[in-house]
Amino acid sequence: MVRSMVAAVAGLKTHQSKMDVIGNNIANVNTWGFKSFTFNFQDSMYANSINGSGGSVVAGAAGGRNASQVGYGSTLGSITNEFSGGAPSPSSNPLDCMIDGTGFFLVGNMVNGTFTNVADSGLFLSRVGIFRVDNNGYLVDDQRSYVYGYALVEGTGIPETPATPSTSSYRDVPITIGADGTVTINGIAGGKTTPGAPLQTEQNYKDAFDAWLRDGAAKTITQTYNISFDGVSSNNGNRGLKLTFTSKATGAATPPYALNGLTPISSTQGTEWTPGVDAEYADELSAIQIPRDANGQMYEIQSYKINEDGTIIGVDKENRTIAIGQIALVTVDNPNGLEKSSGYYYTPGANAGSVDAMKPNGGPAGKIMGGYLEMANVDVANEFSNMITCQRGFQANSKIITVTDEMLSELVNMKR
């Protein structure tokens, strides 16, 4: 008689475990990249009240008999992770991204050098693409883990170098205003201003310089060079102009402008246009980092974009397009063989099967959607339905305990 009590208690415990799973699913309904869990019941062990036996056709023998068994309630069969994709949610951060497919991001602590074996790397798998760039130029997630992918092949991904003009800057450039108002700078006569105009304040010098540009030899110079007024300098009580000459044409053929008798404080020769080198990505995995230019300086990236193939493109302060790297996707033979780790990370379990990295190509592993984050795949309506059935199952098992208790009470009262 008390077997029903044991079965009911087992049912209560199992239903409580299912409620734990349902509660965890609902608690994570707004967790990025969360994959819901399904609780599966399994009937518990059985006791044979009557053993089964086979029949015999020998004269005088009896026929077969089925076993008679009674169970001891229910228990946990399995808890499985549902890896169906979540809905995309737009993000204002261009480095946020999600996977439209079954793949995983590869993240974790720094691994020196390059590698190809994901299973032995000690890294984590993740479905959450909340990415940023740290102070060293590495792509990291919001748990401070480095994001792994494919770096640029050395010598590729170099942006084109535009042709530049030549420049020359001078200071202490002498300026005078003649009796007729003609402005002369370093012996070069230009336009006229008011005769006797004062040269006391910086604005006076600027006005005289503007008048000089309008006519005469100065106007001829401006056909080839742009001349900018950079202020007033003073040397041993003698005041002069600070000027910069920039050639209108680009390339090495145009030399810096030379003022007679004055040495420039700085001078640069124009350079020719240099074509860029298309980006190629390595086949080995490494942490993704902003590349460096030919001088060893990290490009100063102002904006980012992540393409469907996982390539990360930046635009630097000179408005050049810079290839940064390509995010890797990891495929797992049996995703339910993954084991949850801290936060939203997974580690490959013994039953996960083959774990391989690949470049996003739109196949089963999926493609990258930049500017989106993956929402949880929790079906709230289904969870509430499961909650109701779980509650009713719990109540039914509670009723079995109550009825069994009443039957035991009747049995005890028979003695009185």
Secondary structure, DSSP 8 states (H G I E B T S, - for coil): -THHHHHHHHHHHHHHHHHHHHHHHHHTTTSTT---EEEEEEE--EEEEE--B----STT----B--EEEE--EEEEEEEE------EEE-S-TT-EEEESS-BEEEES---S-B--STTTT-EEES-B-EEE-TTSBEEETTS-EEEEE-B-TT-SB--B--B--EEEEEEE-EEE-TT-EEEETTEEEEE--TT----SHHHHHHHHHHHHTSHHHHHHTTTEEEEEEEEEEETTEEEEEEEEEESS-STTS-----TT---SEEE--B--B--B---B-SSBEE-B--B-TTS-B--EEEEEE-TTSEEEEEETT--EEEEEEE-EEEES-GGGEEE-STTEEEE-TTS--EEEE---SSTT-EEEETEEE-----HHHHHHHHHHHHHHHHHHHHHHHHHHHHHHHHHHTT-
